[in-house]
Amino acid sequence: MADNPKPTGLGILVDEKRVNDLLTQKNGAKAVVRSGCKLLLFIFFLILFTLLALSEPLADFRAFEGFIRTRFDSEAPMKMSDVKSTSSFWEYVDQSFMPGIYGADTRKYFYPDYTPDRLLEMDGGNRLFGVGRIRMLRVKPSEGCKVKKSLTTYFPTCYGPFSEEAVDKKSYGPPDKRTGDPVFNYMSTPGDYVGGKLGSYPPGGFMEVFTTNYNNTLTTINLLKDGGWLGPGTRAVVLDFSIYNFNVMYQAVCRMTFEVDASGRWVSTFDIEVLMARHLNPIASRSIGDWGALLGEIILVLFVLFYLLEEASEFIGFRKRWPYIKWDYVGDPWNILDWLNLLLMVATLGLRMDTWGKASGLAVYVGDPSKQSLATFMDVGPVAANIKTVHNLIAFNTVLTWFKAVKYIAVLPYITTFMETVSRSKRQLFSFVAVFSALLFGFVLAYSVAFGEQLVAFRTLWSSFIFLFSSLLGNSDMSLVYNHAPLLGSLLIYLFVIAMFFVSVNLFYAIMISALGDLKQEEGKNAKKWEQQVAKANDFWKAVSESFRLEQRFRTMLPGLYSRMKVRKRRMEEKDKERDEECLKRERLRKVAERVDLGAGNPSLGRRRRISNATVNEQDIESESDAGSDVDLGPLRNKAQLRKGGEFRDFLNDGEAEAAENESESQMLGGDDEDDGERDERGIQLVIEATRHVVDGLVDRAYGARGVLVGEMSQSRDVLQKVGLVLEVLQTRTKD
């Protein structure tokens, strides 16, 4: 019979099933191509974002910063953390700050022929970039505080905490020799707020300058020290200066902040932000690196615009030409992550442009050193603050961007399992976060109230939170708490361990394991999804191959290599086939060996394989289960042996065969449950022999089971004896 010809022309359009299959293949291929293009586009976007984030020489920045921090703080004669009072502050200025700026050997500044440099030279090719500034903020007396009437005789004034409303702008200090006015005057200057550990401080204040002239700076410092520039109302002292390295062309913007709270406690911070030329001007050095970074920024902007429009198209729909919001879009956490990621990139780009605008009006003074003053001070603080914020945004956004990559590689089965686990357990995780946060906040309050006065680690709620959260990672020393208060400390430690470790952490484990266990029951569906993805990829590759005739081109251009690859592929298929046959053979031998080892105790004894005439699966032939085997009745193999003529009735003469056939048909019409009638002597003998075979098998089975049981009991006895010996040894050691 000839094969059915494939439909062509109009016949394809008439065949509805074939038309649907063709449309499905076409749409599936388009979807695969579209998803592949999106994946490639995102990979390019991810690589570009990563290269821009790593385009700055961060290692050189850290080395430069480490040199400055070592010079002024960590290895200085007096550290910033040693400043605890007004007198110790001036000691730090004399012992560490002034030598850090002007060097330890100051005799050269007193030579008659010494001329101050336009940019003060420091060690290692570094120079003081322009002039530095020291600024102080103080509060008004009796502002934000109140002394009891009974104590006003002894304490007439008080100085409260810092606030912008309480800033004292009144002039004070010794009188000027020429005018007679106080020498310390408040000056208002433009700029940004300075953030510290205790508060945020506005621009302006009582300011003085330190220049490249050591004698003038030393005179100014002595005047401030002797004239009472610092007093009980002082709340912040800020030193701003910049150091430029001409070897690597980097500028380090330095800010030392000394804060004083109302109780008299001094807190110090040292902020250093290293800038390069393109931070201030995108094409300042006109190098290939600057042009490449600028081009990358432009391409990144185009990517951000593209993704913003794509997200907006998914968020906003149109119904009868009127826009509406798809609220289901907001319920997907991935969409929230996409918007946060893109908005952070927009904020980063906006800060860069704002930084370029602020830096455009900055210029370092390199004129006559005798004319250096506060008017020549270049305030790079706002620019440095912007660059620091940009680095922080990039650091946080890098985590979001790379985490978003998980969405694009979700075609992998284990990635899908991970995402589904988190998605299914999000409600339980929200509940866990609520319980965990409540417990942790309670312990933060408890530790801060109990030990905040004596231990620095619990002085504030934030420091208490950091300490306790670090303890969850094993990075806190709880002996501080126990040594300070053995009874209360041990009680709080026990409660913290039970509540946070034994309850909260294990609750999180249970939530994730439960969600993962539910997903394990659907591994079959995930496997099907993976097979579908592989099938789509194969269809995509076939479509590309057919479109571009890749195989034909490869065969034409490289016939020898094509032939060798085909031969190698055929040999590998033959080896795989031989390997499968060998594994099947070993499996058969293993089953036979298992039956021989168990002997009469084999559970499959008394049954034999059922071999169907239509069997095509070799595994069905090897099956010894109840569904794939029959009862072993010895010589009696089938019911046809009990009929007249037996199972060889086809070899009888025509009359006997016809009679046997009629009898068989009558039995089939009457049903299998009816009696087949009288048996001949041969049939009766077969039944007797089959019964004897079954009885003998039962006896052998009983003896075999007895042997297996005795063997297991012997092994159990040996194990119990060994356990008894171990217990005796342990008992003896316990008594000793």
C-alpha positions in Angstrom: 0.0 0.0 0.0 1.4 3.4 -1.0 2.1 6.0 1.7 -0.3 8.9 2.1 1.0 11.9 0.3 1.7 15.0 2.3 -0.9 17.8 1.7 0.2 20.7 -0.3 -1.2 23.9 -1.6 -4.9 24.3 -0.8 -5.0 20.9 1.0 -2.9 22.4 3.8 -5.4 25.2 4.3 -8.3 22.7 4.4 -6.5 20.6 7.1 -7.4 22.5 10.3 -5.1 20.4 12.5 -2.1 21.0 10.3 -2.8 24.7 10.1 -3.0 24.9 13.9 0.3 23.0 14.2 2.0 25.4 11.7 0.7 28.4 13.6 1.9 26.9 16.9 5.3 26.3 15.5 5.5 29.8 14.1 4.4 31.5 17.3 6.7 29.2 19.4 9.7 30.1 17.2 8.9 33.8 17.5 8.6 33.5 21.2 11.9 31.7 21.4 13.6 34.3 19.2 12.1 37.1 21.2 13.1 35.7 24.6 16.6 35.0 23.2 17.0 38.6 22.0 15.8 39.9 25.4 18.3 37.6 27.1 21.2 38.8 24.9 20.2 42.4 25.4 20.1 42.0 29.2 23.5 40.2 29.2 25.0 43.2 27.3 23.3 45.6 29.7 24.6 43.6 32.7 28.2 43.6 31.3 28.1 47.3 30.5 26.8 48.2 34.0 29.4 46.0 35.6 32.3 47.5 33.6 31.1 51.0 34.4 31.0 50.1 38.1 34.5 48.7 38.0 35.9 51.4 35.6 37.4 53.3 38.5 40.8 52.2 40.0 39.4 51.3 43.4 42.6 49.6 44.5 44.6 52.8 43.9 41.9 54.8 45.7 42.1 52.6 48.7 45.9 52.8 48.8 45.8 56.6 48.6 43.2 56.8 51.3 45.1 54.4 53.5 48.3 56.6 53.2 46.4 59.7 54.4 44.5 57.8 57.2 47.8 56.4 58.4 49.4 59.8 58.4 46.8 61.6 60.4 45.1 59.0 62.5 46.0 55.3 62.8 49.8 55.7 63.0 50.0 59.3 64.1 51.6 60.2 67.4 48.1 60.9 68.8 45.0 59.3 67.3 41.7 61.1 66.7 40.0 58.7 69.1 42.2 60.0 71.9 40.5 63.4 71.8 38.3 63.5 74.8 38.3 67.2 75.8 39.3 70.7 74.6 42.9 70.3 75.9 43.3 66.9 74.2 42.0 68.4 71.0 44.7 71.0 70.9 47.2 68.3 71.8 46.1 66.4 68.7 46.5 69.5 66.6 50.0 70.1 67.8 51.2 66.4 67.8 49.4 64.9 64.8 47.6 67.4 62.6 50.3 70.1 62.1 53.1 67.5 61.5 50.8 65.7 59.1 50.4 68.8 57.0 53.8 70.5 57.4 56.0 67.6 58.3 57.9 66.7 61.4 60.9 68.9 60.5 59.7 72.5 60.7 63.1 74.2 61.0 63.1 75.0 57.2 60.1 77.3 57.6 62.2 79.6 59.8 65.1 80.1 57.4 65.5 83.7 56.3 65.4 82.8 52.6 62.4 80.5 52.9 59.6 81.2 50.4 56.2 79.6 51.0 55.1 77.3 48.1 52.0 78.0 46.1 50.9 74.4 46.8 52.5 73.0 50.0 54.7 70.0 49.3 54.2 66.9 51.4 55.7 63.4 51.3 55.4 61.0 48.3 54.6 63.5 45.6 51.6 64.8 47.5 50.7 68.5 47.9 48.2 70.5 50.0 45.7 71.4 47.3 45.0 75.1 48.0 44.3 76.1 51.6 42.6 74.3 54.5 39.8 75.5 56.8 38.9 74.9 60.4 35.3 75.6 61.3 33.5 75.6 64.7 29.8 75.7 65.7 28.6 76.6 69.2 25.2 76.9 70.8 23.7 79.8 72.8 23.8 79.6 76.6 20.6 78.4 78.3 19.1 77.3 74.9 17.6 73.9 75.0 18.4 73.4 78.7 17.3 74.8 82.1 19.0 75.0 85.5 16.9 74.6 88.6 16.4 77.8 90.6 18.0 76.4 93.6 21.2 75.8 91.6 21.4 79.0 89.6 23.7 80.6 92.1 26.4 77.9 91.4 25.5 77.2 87.7 24.1 80.4 86.2 24.2 79.1 82.6 23.9 75.8 80.8 24.5 74.6 77.2 22.0 72.2 75.6 22.3 69.9 72.6 23.0 71.2 69.1 20.1 72.5 67.0 20.1 74.9 64.1 17.9 77.3 66.1 20.4 77.3 69.0 23.4 78.2 66.9 25.3 81.1 68.6 26.4 83.7 66.0 27.6 86.3 68.5 31.2 87.5 68.2 33.5 86.8 71.1 37.2 86.5 71.9 40.0 88.9 72.7 39.8 92.4 71.1 41.5 93.2 67.8 44.5 95.4 68.3 43.5 97.7 65.5 39.7 97.9 65.8 39.0 96.7 69.3 36.3 94.3 68.1 36.3 90.6 69.1 38.5 88.6 66.8 36.2 85.5 66.5 33.3 86.3 64.2 30.6 84.1 62.7 30.7 83.8 58.9 27.9 82.6 56.7 29.0 80.6 53.6 27.2 78.6 51.0 27.5 74.8 51.1 25.9 71.6 52.1 25.2 70.2 55.6 27.8 68.1 57.2 26.6 64.8 58.7 28.1 63.4 61.8 27.4 60.7 64.3 25.6 63.1 66.7 23.8 65.4 64.3 23.8 67.3 61.0 25.6 70.7 60.9 24.7 73.6 58.6 27.4 75.6 56.6 29.0 78.6 58.1 30.4 79.1 61.6 33.5 80.6 63.3 36.2 79.9 60.7 39.9 80.2 60.3 42.3 79.1 57.5 45.6 77.3 57.5 47.8 78.1 54.5 51.1 77.0 53.0 52.8 79.5 55.3 53.6 77.6 58.4 54.3 80.7 60.5 51.0 82.2 59.8 49.1 79.0 60.5 51.0 78.4 63.8 50.1 82.0 64.9 46.5 81.3 64.1 46.4 78.1 66.0 48.0 79.7 69.1 45.5 82.6 68.9 42.6 80.1 68.8 44.1 78.1 71.7 44.9 81.0 74.0 41.9 83.1 73.1 39.3 80.5 74.2 38.0 79.7 70.7 36.7 76.4 72.1 34.4 76.5 75.1 31.5 74.8 76.9 29.1 75.8 74.1 31.2 74.1 71.4 29.3 71.3 69.6 31.3 70.7 66.4 34.8 71.3 65.0 35.3 70.6 61.3 38.7 70.6 59.5 38.5 70.6 55.7 41.4 70.2 53.4 42.4 68.5 50.1 45.6 66.6 49.2 46.6 66.1 45.5 48.9 63.5 44.2 50.6 64.5 41.0 51.9 61.0 40.3 48.5 59.4 39.9 46.5 62.6 39.4 44.1 61.9 42.3 42.6 64.4 44.7 41.7 63.3 48.3 39.0 65.4 49.9 39.5 65.1 53.7 37.1 66.1 56.4 37.8 65.6 60.2 34.8 66.1 62.4 34.9 66.4 66.1 31.5 66.5 67.8 30.6 67.2 71.4 27.3 66.3 73.0 25.7 68.1 75.9 27.2 65.7 78.4 30.7 66.6 77.2 31.5 63.4 75.2 33.7 63.8 72.2 33.1 61.8 69.0 35.4 61.9 66.0 35.1 60.8 62.4 37.5 61.0 59.5 36.0 61.0 56.0 38.2 60.7 52.9 36.8 60.6 49.4 39.3 60.2 46.5 38.3 62.0 43.3 39.7 61.6 39.8 39.5 64.1 37.0 36.4 62.7 35.3 34.5 63.0 38.5 34.7 66.7 38.1 34.6 66.8 34.3 33.6 63.8 32.1 36.3 64.6 29.5 38.8 66.5 31.7 41.9 64.4 30.7 40.6 63.6 27.2 41.9 60.1 27.4 40.5 57.0 25.9 39.3 55.8 29.3 37.3 59.0 29.8 35.7 58.9 26.4 34.9 55.2 26.8 33.3 55.8 30.2 31.3 58.7 28.8 30.1 56.6 25.9 29.2 53.8 28.3 27.2 56.2 30.4 25.3 57.3 27.2 24.5 53.7 26.2 23.4 53.0 29.8 21.0 55.9 29.6 19.5 54.5 26.4 19.1 51.1 28.1 17.4 52.7 31.1 15.0 54.6 28.9 14.2 51.4 27.0 13.5 49.4 30.1 11.5 52.2 31.6 9.2 52.3 28.5 9.0 48.5 28.6 7.9 48.5 32.2 5.5 51.3 31.6 3.9 49.4 28.7 3.3 46.5 31.1 2.0 48.7 33.9 -0.4 50.9 31.8 -3.0 49.5 29.5 -5.6 51.0 27.2 -9.3 50.3 27.1 -11.3 52.1 24.5 -8.4 54.6 24.0 -8.5 55.4 27.8 -5.5 54.4 29.9 -5.8 52.4 33.0 -3.5 50.8 35.6 -2.9 47.1 35.7 -2.9 46.5 39.5 -1.9 42.8 39.0 1.4 44.2 37.8 2.1 45.7 41.3 1.6 42.3 42.9 4.6 40.8 41.2 7.8 41.3 43.3 9.9 41.2 40.2 8.3 44.3 38.8 8.9 46.2 42.0 12.5 45.1 41.8 12.8 46.3 38.2 11.4 49.7 39.0 13.7 50.1 42.1 16.7 49.1 40.0 15.9 51.5 37.2 15.0 54.4 39.5 18.3 54.0 41.3 20.1 54.2 38.0 18.2 57.4 37.1 19.1 58.8 40.5 22.8 57.9 40.0 22.9 59.6 36.6 21.2 62.7 38.0 23.8 62.9 40.8 26.6 62.6 38.3 25.2 65.5 36.3 24.7 67.5 39.5 28.3 66.8 40.4 29.6 68.0 37.1 27.5 71.2 37.5 28.9 71.9 41.0 32.5 71.1 40.0 32.4 73.4 37.0 32.8 76.5 39.2 35.6 75.2 41.4 39.2 76.3 40.9 42.2 75.9 43.2 44.1 79.1 44.1 47.7 78.9 42.9 48.5 82.6 43.2 50.6 84.6 45.6 50.8 82.7 48.9 50.7 85.9 50.9 47.1 86.5 49.6 45.8 83.1 50.7 42.7 83.5 52.9 39.2 82.1 53.5 38.2 83.7 50.2 40.6 81.4 48.4 39.4 78.2 50.0 38.0 75.7 47.5 35.1 73.8 49.1 35.0 70.4 47.4 32.9 68.9 50.1 29.6 69.0 48.2 31.2 67.4 45.2 32.8 64.7 47.4 29.5 64.0 49.1 27.8 63.5 45.7 30.5 61.1 44.6 30.2 59.1 47.8 26.5 58.9 47.4 27.0 57.7 43.8 29.3 55.0 45.0 26.8 53.9 47.6 24.0 53.8 45.1 26.1 51.8 42.6 27.1 49.4 45.3 23.5 48.7 46.4 22.2 48.7 42.8 24.8 46.2 41.8 23.2 43.6 44.1 19.8 44.4 42.6 21.0 44.2 39.0 22.8 40.8 39.5 19.9 39.4 41.5 17.6 40.5 38.6 19.6 38.2 36.4 18.1 35.3 38.1 14.8 36.1 36.3 16.5 35.7 33.0 18.1 32.4 33.7 14.9 30.9 35.3 14.8 28.4 32.4 17.3 26.3 34.4 15.5 23.7 36.5 17.2 24.4 39.9 16.8 28.2 39.4 13.1 27.6 38.9 12.9 25.5 42.0 14.7 28.2 44.0 12.4 31.0 42.7 9.3 28.9 43.2 10.4 28.1 46.8 10.7 31.8 47.6 7.5 32.6 45.9 5.4 30.0 47.7 6.8 30.8 51.1 6.5 34.6 50.8 3.4 34.8 53.0 5.1 32.7 55.7 8.3 34.8 55.3 6.4 38.0 55.9 5.0 36.5 59.1 8.5 35.3 60.0 10.0 38.8 59.4 7.3 40.3 61.7 8.0 37.9 64.5 11.8 38.2 64.1 11.7 42.0 64.0 9.5 42.2 67.1 11.7 39.8 69.1 14.9 41.5 68.0 13.6 45.0 68.7 12.6 43.9 72.2 16.1 42.6 72.9 17.6 45.7 71.5 15.6 47.8 74.0 16.4 45.4 76.8 20.2 45.4 76.2 20.3 49.2 75.6 18.4 50.0 78.8 20.3 47.5 80.9 23.8 48.1 79.8 23.8 51.4 77.8 25.2 53.5 80.5 28.3 51.3 81.2 29.0 49.5 77.9 29.8 51.5 74.7 28.4 48.7 72.5 24.9 49.4 73.8 25.1 53.2 74.1 22.5 53.8 71.4 19.7 51.7 69.9 21.5 51.4 66.6 24.7 50.2 68.2 22.7 47.7 70.3 21.0 46.5 67.1 24.4 46.0 65.3 25.8 44.1 68.3 22.9 41.7 68.6 22.5 41.2 64.9 26.2 40.4 64.6 25.8 37.8 67.3 23.5 35.9 65.0 26.5 35.6 62.7 28.8 34.6 65.6 30.7 37.9 65.5 29.9 39.4 69.0 31.5 38.8 72.4 28.7 38.1 74.8 31.2 37.8 77.6 31.1 41.6 77.9 27.5 41.4 79.0 28.1 38.5 81.4 31.2 40.1 83.0 29.3 43.3 83.6 26.2 41.8 85.1 26.4 38.0 85.7 22.8 37.5 86.8 20.9 39.8 84.5 23.4 39.3 81.7 23.2 35.5 81.7 19.3 35.7 81.9 19.2 37.9 78.8 21.7 35.8 77.0 19.7 32.6 77.6 16.4 34.3 76.5 18.1 35.7 73.4 19.6 32.3 72.4 16.2 30.5 72.9 14.1 33.1 71.2 16.4 34.0 68.3 18.3 30.8 67.6 16.0 27.9 68.8 12.8 29.5 67.7 13.2 32.2 65.0 16.1 30.7 63.0 14.6 27.2 63.1 11.2 28.7 62.1 12.9 30.1 59.0 14.5 26.8 58.2 11.1 25.0 58.6 9.4 27.5 56.2 12.0 27.1 53.5 12.2 23.3 53.9 8.4 22.9 53.8 8.1 25.0 50.6 11.0 23.0 49.1 9.3 19.7 50.0 6.1 20.8 48.3 8.0 21.6 45.2 9.8 18.2 45.3 6.4 16.6 44.7 6.1 18.5 41.5 9.5 17.5 40.0 7.8 15.8 37.2 6.2 19.0 36.1 9.5 20.8 36.3 11.1 18.1 34.3 8.4 18.5 31.6 9.0 22.3 31.7 12.8 21.7 31.2 12.1 19.3 28.4 9.8 22.0 26.8 12.6 24.6 27.1 15.1 22.2 25.5 12.6 21.4 22.7 12.1 25.1 22.1 15.9 25.7 22.0 16.2 22.8 19.5 13.4 24.2 17.4 15.1 27.6 17.5 18.4 26.0 16.4 16.7 24.0 13.6 15.0 27.2 12.4 18.3 29.1 12.3 20.0 26.2 10.6 17.4 25.9 8.0 17.2 29.6 7.4 21.0 30.0 7.0 21.7 26.5 5.7 24.5 26.1 8.3 25.0 22.4 7.8 25.1 22.7 4.0 27.6 25.6 4.2 29.7 23.8 6.7 29.7 20.6 4.6 30.7 22.6 1.5 33.4 24.7 3.0 34.9 22.0 5.3 34.1 18.6 3.8 36.9 16.7 5.6 36.1 18.1 9.0 32.4 17.5 8.4 33.1 13.8 7.5 35.2 13.3 10.6 32.6 14.8 12.8 29.9 12.5 11.3 32.1 9.4 11.7 32.9 10.4 15.3 29.2 10.9 16.1 28.3 7.5 14.6 31.0 5.8 16.7 29.8 7.5 19.8 26.3 6.3 19.2 27.5 2.8 18.7 29.5 2.9 21.9 26.5 4.3 23.8 24.4 1.4 22.4 27.1 -1.2 23.5 27.3 0.5 26.9 23.5 0.2 27.4 23.5 -3.4 26.4 26.4 -4.2 28.8 24.5 -2.4 31.6 21.4 -4.4 30.9 23.4 -7.7 30.8 25.0 -6.8 34.2 21.6 -6.1 35.6 20.3 -9.5 34.6 23.3 -11.2 36.1 22.9 -9.3 39.3 19.3 -10.4 39.6 20.3 -14.0 39.0 23.0 -13.7 41.7 20.5 -12.3 44.2 18.2 -15.2 43.6 21.0 -17.7 44.1 22.3 -16.0 47.3 18.8 -16.1 48.9 18.1 -19.6 47.9 14.8 -20.9 49.3 14.4 -17.7 51.1 14.0 -15.7 47.9 10.6 -13.8 47.9 10.1 -14.6 44.2 10.4 -18.3 44.8 7.2 -20.1 43.7 6.6 -17.7 40.8 7.9 -17.5 37.3 8.1 -14.8 34.7 5.2 -14.2 32.4 6.3 -13.7 28.8 3.7 -12.2 26.6 3.7 -12.8 22.9 3.3 -9.0 22.3 6.1 -8.0 24.7 8.5 -5.4 23.3 9.9 -4.0 26.5 12.8 -6.0 27.9 12.1 -4.6 31.4 8.7 -6.3 31.4 10.5 -9.6 30.6 12.8 -9.2 33.6 10.0 -8.2 36.0 9.3 -10.6 38.9 6.4 -8.6 40.4 3.0 -10.1 40.8 1.7 -8.2 37.8 4.6 -9.5 35.6 4.7 -13.2 36.8 2.5 -16.3 37.3 2.3 -18.9 40.0 4.8 -21.7 39.4 2.7 -24.9 39.1 5.5 -27.1 37.8 4.5 -29.1 34.7 1.1 -27.4 34.5 1.8 -24.2 32.5 -1.6 -23.2 31.1 -5.2 -24.3 31.2 -5.2 -25.7 27.7 -3.1 -28.7 28.9 -6.2 -30.0 30.8 -8.3 -30.1 27.7 -8.6 -33.1 25.5 -5.7 -33.1 23.1 -3.8 -30.8 25.3 -1.9 -27.8 24.0 -0.7 -29.8 21.0 -4.2 -30.3 19.6 -3.2 -28.6 16.3 -1.2 -31.7 15.4 -4.3 -34.0 15.8 -6.4 -35.3 12.8 -9.1 -33.0 11.4 -12.0 -34.7 13.3 -10.4 -34.5 16.7 -9.2 -31.0 16.1 -12.7 -29.9 15.1 -14.2 -31.5 18.2 -11.6 -29.8 20.4 -12.3 -26.5 18.7 -16.0 -26.8 19.3 -15.4 -27.6 22.9 -13.2 -24.6 23.3 -15.8 -22.3 21.7 -18.5 -23.7 24.1 -16.2 -23.0 27.1 -15.5 -19.5 25.9 -19.2 -18.8 25.5 -20.0 -20.3 28.9 -17.3 -18.3 30.7 -14.1 -19.2 32.5 -15.6 -19.8 35.8 -17.6 -22.9 34.7 -16.2 -26.4 35.1 -14.4 -27.7 32.0 -16.0 -31.2 32.4 -14.3 -34.5 33.1 -10.5 -34.7 32.6 -8.7 -37.4 30.9 -6.0 -39.4 32.8 -3.2 -37.1 31.5 -5.0 -34.0 32.8 -5.6 -35.6 36.2 -1.9 -36.6 36.4 -0.9 -33.0 35.6 -3.0 -31.7 38.4 -1.5 -34.2 40.9 2.0 -33.3 39.8 1.3 -29.6 40.0 -0.1 -30.0 43.5 3.0 -32.0 44.6 5.2 -29.2 43.1 3.4 -26.5 45.0 3.6 -28.5 48.3 7.3 -29.2 47.8 7.8 -25.5 47.1 6.0 -24.5 50.3 8.1 -26.9 52.3 11.3 -25.6 50.8 10.1 -22.0 51.3 9.5 -22.7 55.0 12.9 -24.2 55.4 14.4 -21.3 53.5 12.6 -18.7 55.7 13.8 -20.5 58.8 17.3 -20.3 57.6 17.0 -16.6 56.8 15.4 -16.0 60.2 18.1 -17.9 62.1 20.8 -16.0 60.2 19.2 -12.6 61.0 18.8 -13.6 64.7 22.5 -14.6 64.9 23.6 -11.3 63.5 21.3 -9.5 65.9 22.7 -11.5 68.8 26.2 -10.5 67.8 25.3 -6.9 67.6 23.6 -7.0 71.0 26.6 -8.7 72.6 28.8 -5.9 71.3 26.5 -3.3 72.6 26.5 -5.0 76.0 30.3 -4.9 76.0 30.3 -1.2 75.2 27.8 -0.5 78.0 30.0 -2.5 80.5 33.0 -0.5 79.5 31.1 2.8 79.9 29.7 1.7 83.3 33.2 0.8 84.5 34.6 4.2 83.4 31.6 6.0 85.1 32.4 4.2 88.4 36.1 5.1 88.1 
